Amino acid sequence: MWRDHLTEIIVFSFLFLLVSVMGFVAARWRAPKDMAHLDEWGLGGRSFGGWITWFLVGGDLYTAYTFVAVPALMFGAGAAGFFAVPYTIVIYPLVFLVLVRLWSVSHRHGFVTPADFVRNRFDSPVLALLIAITGIVATMPYIALQLIGIEAVLKTMGVTGDNALARHLPIIIAFAILAAYTYQSGLRAPALIAFVKDSLIYIVILVAVIYLPYKLGGWGDIFAAADAKFDASPNPNDGILLNGNNQLQYVTLALGSALALFLYPHSITGVLASRNRDVIKRNMSALPAYSLLLGLIALLGYMAIAAGVKPLPGNSAGSVDNNTIVPLLFDQQFPDWFAGVAYAAIGIGALVPAAIMSIAAANLFTRNIYKEYLKRDASPAQEANVSKITSLVVKVGAVACIVFLDPQFSIDLQLIGGVIILQTLPAVALGLYTRWFHRTGLIVGWAIGMGLGMWMLYQVASPTRKHFGGSAFPLSEFGFDTTRTIYVGIVAVAVNLAVAALVTLALRAAKVDEGVDGTTPDDYFADEGDPRVTAGPDRDADSAREPVA
Amino acid sequence: MAAPEPEAPTTAPTRAKDHSPWNWLLFIPIVVPLIPVFFNGDSPRVFGFPRFYWLQLAFILLGVGTTTLVYQMTKKRGGS
């Protein structure tokens, strides 16, 4: 059946090979004097200006999975899937306020990961280790999910096989190429590829939102078709508007996802790679262009309803794979060559975030596990080398997740990932503002928040599953007399904060040692050209004017 | 989103940089998109879009406008 899709496959393969070449060439792009340094391999030399940052962070935050899963959610549940829009509005003012401080303190101290910052701020290698492990565990399934994005496209093009190996071979090849050029070029590879990825996505979506409504009878008809579908469905919580039960879930999910997104190691990597504070701040005004795009992409779910798209069967008998609706919609409505371009946009869209995520996870391992616990005196070149190898291991792990486990497992893990990464909020985000919390308080709060989050997720049932059925926790489980639901992550992080605060008060009363803050208040405002930055690849360390404790 | 910094102010003349009152404006695009009463309705429709959809898309402009304004008002003036 793949022969019916030959044009699509040729266009897809051509564009895919083009970016692969770009990935390898990227090592020479803005080439540093010395690539054997984590600042160069893992943060692109901390030198990216406005445009590169815009493409890189945009390509990083809006992943292929987002582009496939958000319309799938709209297709299945309606308005509840539109949370992606407020979610990606709320995040930018938060970054504007918070991550700029992280950039400054990292710039001055040479931090590469959020755990580096926590270690210095709270003088606690244990807390830093917990933050690093949380980051790695949350990121791994996210990388695996990018593969699901590619798989949805391949499935639609008929590239499948009879056995597991044949079915997964294209993905294994794609990831092997990705792993090779990430190994060689580091963060420069996704930064360069992001230009192609985002340009393709913008073209495809602009064409889709102008051409498809025209073909499908206009927006009024599209919303009417969606409304009719949800009216006919037995599920009381779907529809083109929210109802009394899911409004709280909608806003807490939007807020919680925004808080989680900017705590994810890969977003922090993208932000830390920019040249100065101004680049970040200006980008916070320019990045919402992607949110508009995402809002329009979400509506592709309704267009698929209006176009009568029937999702392909899922992996288990009788199930359907809603993730295939967008590729199917393109296949059905667009000429073959343009559908090929659209598929390439999704496929390449998976590579950029997957590369950045694996770099971020590798940096966490190198800085906060390898250097902290295995080899304290590692040189910058050894650090860069360990990170490169770790990035390979991370990708092999992600492919193994998809090949050997039920993809549903990755989706569950990603759901959990959002909740667990939120538990680093008190140490990382609040830590940028205050050192009021005691390091042990933060550790206890983290543990309780994690435990509670896991338990709550376990309790959530869905029509098809008994546990891990979603992130909407029914408040009735807490004994409230209501049918409302709330996002698990928000509850878990609130409890985490409360526990951290109580333990802090207790430890302070008992006068337990709090360690020494390695940062000074004006570290949080340092900017490019700051004379007090500590040793970097091509900077002098001896210009420090005041001791950095 | 966090309590103000409780640490005693040290000798840092650059501190005031991030403490501009303009920053408070950033809470508008954080809070407004999270109040469903504003957008959870069908009418009025714009180009066939129910209010739920066009208003939330319009909030993107609110976010862009606010961050741009705050950036312009707080960026370093003059040289340096």
Boltz contact constraints between the chains, C-beta under 6 A:
constraints:
  - contact:
      token1: [A, 85]
      token2: [B, 56]
      max_distance: 6.0
  - contact:
      token1: [A, 86]
      token2: [B, 33]
      max_distance: 6.0
  - contact:
      token1: [A, 89]
      token2: [B, 33]
      max_distance: 6.0
  - contact:
      token1: [A, 89]
      token2: [B, 59]
      max_distance: 6.0
  - contact:
      token1: [A, 89]
      token2: [B, 60]
      max_distance: 6.0
  - contact:
      token1: [A, 89]
      token2: [B, 63]
      max_distance: 6.0
  - contact:
      token1: [A, 90]
      token2: [B, 30]
      max_distance: 6.0
  - contact:
      token1: [A, 90]
      token2: [B, 33]
      max_distance: 6.0
  - contact:
      token1: [A, 92]
      token2: [B, 63]
      max_distance: 6.0
  - contact:
      token1: [A, 92]
      token2: [B, 67]
      max_distance: 6.0
  - contact:
      token1: [A, 93]
      token2: [B, 26]
      max_distance: 6.0
  - contact:
      token1: [A, 93]
      token2: [B, 29]
      max_distance: 6.0
  - contact:
      token1: [A, 93]
      token2: [B, 30]
      max_distance: 6.0
  - contact:
      token1: [A, 96]
      token2: [B, 26]
      max_distance: 6.0
  - contact:
      token1: [A, 96]
      token2: [B, 67]
      max_distance: 6.0
  - contact:
      token1: [A, 97]
      token2: [B, 26]
      max_distance: 6.0
  - contact:
      token1: [A, 218]
      token2: [B, 48]
      max_distance: 6.0
  - contact:
      token1: [A, 219]
      token2: [B, 47]
      max_distance: 6.0
  - contact:
      token1: [A, 219]
      token2: [B, 48]
      max_distance: 6.0
  - contact:
      token1: [A, 219]
      token2: [B, 49]
      max_distance: 6.0
  - contact:
      token1: [A, 220]
      token2: [B, 48]
      max_distance: 6.0
  - contact:
      token1: [A, 241]
      token2: [B, 40]
      max_distance: 6.0
  - contact:
      token1: [A, 241]
      token2: [B, 52]
      max_distance: 6.0
  - contact:
      token1: [A, 242]
      token2: [B, 40]
      max_distance: 6.0
  - contact:
      token1: [A, 247]
      token2: [B, 36]
      max_distance: 6.0
  - contact:
      token1: [A, 251]
      token2: [B, 34]
      max_distance: 6.0
  - contact:
      token1: [A, 255]
      token2: [B, 34]
      max_distance: 6.0
  - contact:
      token1: [A, 281]
      token2: [B, 71]
      max_distance: 6.0
  - contact:
      token1: [A, 284]
      token2: [B, 67]
      max_distance: 6.0
  - contact:
      token1: [A, 285]
      token2: [B, 64]
      max_distance: 6.0
  - contact:
      token1: [A, 285]
      token2: [B, 67]
      max_distance: 6.0
  - contact:
      token1: [A, 285]
      token2: [B, 68]
      max_distance: 6.0
  - contact:
      token1: [A, 288]
      token2: [B, 60]
      max_distance: 6.0
  - contact:
      token1: [A, 288]
      token2: [B, 63]
      max_distance: 6.0
  - contact:
      token1: [A, 288]
      token2: [B, 64]
      max_distance: 6.0
  - contact:
      token1: [A, 291]
      token2: [B, 60]
      max_distance: 6.0
  - contact:
      token1: [A, 292]
      token2: [B, 60]
      max_distance: 6.0
  - contact:
      token1: [A, 295]
      token2: [B, 57]
      max_distance: 6.0
  - contact:
      token1: [A, 430]
      token2: [B, 2]
      max_distance: 6.0
  - contact:
      token1: [A, 433]
      token2: [B, 2]
      max_distance: 6.0
  - contact:
      token1: [A, 433]
      token2: [B, 5]
      max_distance: 6.0
  - contact:
      token1: [A, 434]
      token2: [B, 3]
      max_distance: 6.0
  - contact:
      token1: [A, 434]
      token2: [B, 5]
      max_distance: 6.0
  - contact:
      token1: [A, 434]
      token2: [B, 6]
      max_distance: 6.0
  - contact:
      token1: [A, 436]
      token2: [B, 6]
      max_distance: 6.0
  - contact:
      token1: [A, 521]
      token2: [B, 7]
      max_distance: 6.0
  - contact:
      token1: [A, 521]
      token2: [B, 10]
      max_distance: 6.0
  - contact:
      token1: [A, 521]
      token2: [B, 12]
      max_distance: 6.0
  - contact:
      token1: [A, 522]
      token2: [B, 12]
      max_distance: 6.0
  - contact:
      token1: [A, 522]
      token2: [B, 14]
      max_distance: 6.0
  - contact:
      token1: [A, 522]
      token2: [B, 15]
      max_distance: 6.0
  - contact:
      token1: [A, 525]
      token2: [B, 14]
      max_distance: 6.0
  - contact:
      token1: [A, 525]
      token2: [B, 17]
      max_distance: 6.0
  - contact:
      token1: [A, 525]
      token2: [B, 18]
      max_distance: 6.0
